[in-house]
Structure formats: structure tokens, C-alpha cells
Amino acid sequence: MAENNNFSKDEMIGYHKGSINTLLAERTELIRLVTVTESLLNAHVQELEKLGVKIQKEDDKKGKK
């Protein structure tokens, strides 16, 4: 954000602090979403392996090229 003389220093500080708080909350929610997704993926992989289906991980696929 460029220097803007229309706002006081206190207003600019408040704006940036508010932005940081919002972004921290968004980051926390994103991490929670990724964690839940990872947990569900692992549960499905485990169930498929119990049924005899072998799941190849992305790292394994890349290493075999």
C-alpha cells in the first residue's frame, strides 16, 4: 500500500493490524481444512489397502520415471 496522506498514522496502523488479524484467521482455517482433507484421504487409502488395493504415492511415481 502506497503512502497516503489522506489517513492518519493511527488509521494506517489500525488498517494493517486488522489485515494481519484477518489473514492469520484465514491461514488458521486453511491449515484446518488441509488437515481434515489429509485425514480423510489417509482413511480412504487405509480402507482400500484393507481391501487389497495398493495405492502408489506421488513420490513413488515420480521416482520411477
N, C-alpha and C positions, 0 to 999 in steps of 0.2 A: 504494500500500500504506500503510495507516494505521500510525501509530506503535504499536509493540508492545513492551511491556516484558518479554515472555517470551523475547526473543532479545537476545544481546549485540550491541554495536555491530559487532564484528568479524564476527559471523554475518550481520548485515544487510548489511554491505559485501560479504561473500562471495556472498550471495544475489543482490544486484543486479549484481555483476560477472559472475557466472555467467549471469544472464539476458541481459545485454548480449552476452556472447560467443555465446550460443545464437542470439540474434536476428540478430547480424551474420552468422553462418554461414548462417542461413535466408535472409537478404537476398541474400547472395552466390549461393546456389543458385537463388533466384528470378530473379536477373538472368541467370544462365547459361541457365536454362530459356527465358526470354523471347528471349535472343539466338539460341538454337538454333531456336526456333519462327519467329522473324523470318527467319532464313536459309533455312529450308525453304519458307516462304511465297514469298520472293523467287525461289527456284529454280523453283518451280511456275509463278509468274507469267511468268518469262522463257521457260520451255518453252512455255507457252500462246501467248505473243506470237510465238515462232518458228513456231508452227502457224497464225498469222494471227488469233488470238483477242485482241481488245483488252480489257484489264481496266481498268475505271474505278476510280480510287482513291476512298476515302471522302471526302476533302477536295473532290474534283471533284464528287461527288454533292451534297454539302451546299451548295456554291457555286452550283449550278444551280437550286436550289429557289426 
